[in-house]
Amino acid sequence: MSLPCLSASLLLAALWTAIGAHGTRATLRARRSLRLLGVPGIRTRGEVANDARRVGPSYHPPQIRYEAPPPDRPGAPATHTYREVPLNHASPHALHRGTRVHLRYDPRDPRRAVVVRTAKAYSPTTNLVWCAAFTTFGVAVGVLTLLHATLGTP
């Protein structure tokens, strides 16, 4: 294998591995935020009611609006509207006003919720599969390129 092809293959392998590793790290961080809830939670949809903002020295995290049962009646229909700060407001999701989100809330206390993903994003599981595939593919291409360069072609 000539030097330009070897360099290009190793560069692409490093790029795929870096993209996959970065994405895997971000996805695992997003999946960890589900543990903040402490229970599997009930999945629902909502939207971001207020952006995160800074007023002087005070920081106001984003708020999400969603419907769930009232806190005193967990078996009732989801008719009560909540406007709460999600437990994972510092997650990598872009929580801008009006953004539709998928979230999970605690059935025992519907005021506790975490954002799973925005409506335009992949689910954390799908993202994890894609990023792990990128990482594996990058490592495999790098190893095969180095083996081919070391052993040569017969």
Secondary structure by P-SEA (a helix, b strand, c coil): ccaaaaaaaaaaaaaaaaaaaaaaaaaaaaaaaaaccccccbbbbbbbcccccccccccccbbbbbbbccccccccccccccccccccccccccccccbbbbbccccccccbbbbccccccccaaaaaaaaaaaaaaaaaaaaaaaaaaaaccc
